Amino acid sequence: MNKSLKEEAEKLLQIKGMTKGSEILTLAHYIESKHGKKEVWTLERKLEELGCPIHFNEIEPAIWYPESWIVLGMIVAKELFDWKDLYDIGYNSPVFSFGVRVFMKFLPLKAFVTQIPGYWRKFLDFGEIEGLISTEEKNCGTVRLKNYMFHPDMCLYFAGFFLRLAEYVIKSKKITIKETKCIYKGDSYHEYVFKWL
């Protein structure tokens, strides 16, 4: 077994914070869509070896589970399936969530910005998120993620995730996103700036 992965698992599983089972199931749906059902079982076996026995068929969407489970699951999957990073799964996560797609598609941008903190709290019991629309620069917005520190690989996951959410509420064919502040680089929060035409 990869020693560094074992050490990573031990560290991650100590971090507190809960998420809804629906988010963990998103990982299983993504892997099944990309690699097939057998590979979901491969991931389960690997996670069990690392002391995190997740059985995706026993996860209940509305029940709370440790956020460390999904983060570890994505890090292990990245290694198992040779993913370059976690951006693609972040970008596609909302696709597998019916609630996200419906909720976001019917929100105007200003409502999205004001409601995103409440939306975050429905799925995670820790951390804070805020959305801001720039008053100085046209077609520019910011998402700030505070008190979320599990693993640096999650930075690209959230870049993909926030970009997909922005695509649901901003009527533009060209939207870009960039992480401009990062806890892992000494900043006090993660900040993502998105721009559109």
Secondary structure as UniProt FT lines:
FT   HELIX           3..12
FT   TURN            13..14
FT   STRAND          18..20
FT   HELIX           21..35
FT   HELIX           37..49
FT   TURN            50..51
FT   HELIX           56..58
FT   TURN            61..62
FT   STRAND          64..66
FT   HELIX           67..80
FT   TURN            81..82
FT   HELIX           87..92
FT   HELIX           93..96
FT   HELIX           98..105
FT   HELIX           109..123
FT   STRAND          128..133
FT   TURN            138..139
FT   STRAND          140..146
FT   TURN            152..153
FT   HELIX           154..169
FT   STRAND          175..181
FT   HELIX           183..185
FT   STRAND          190..196
//
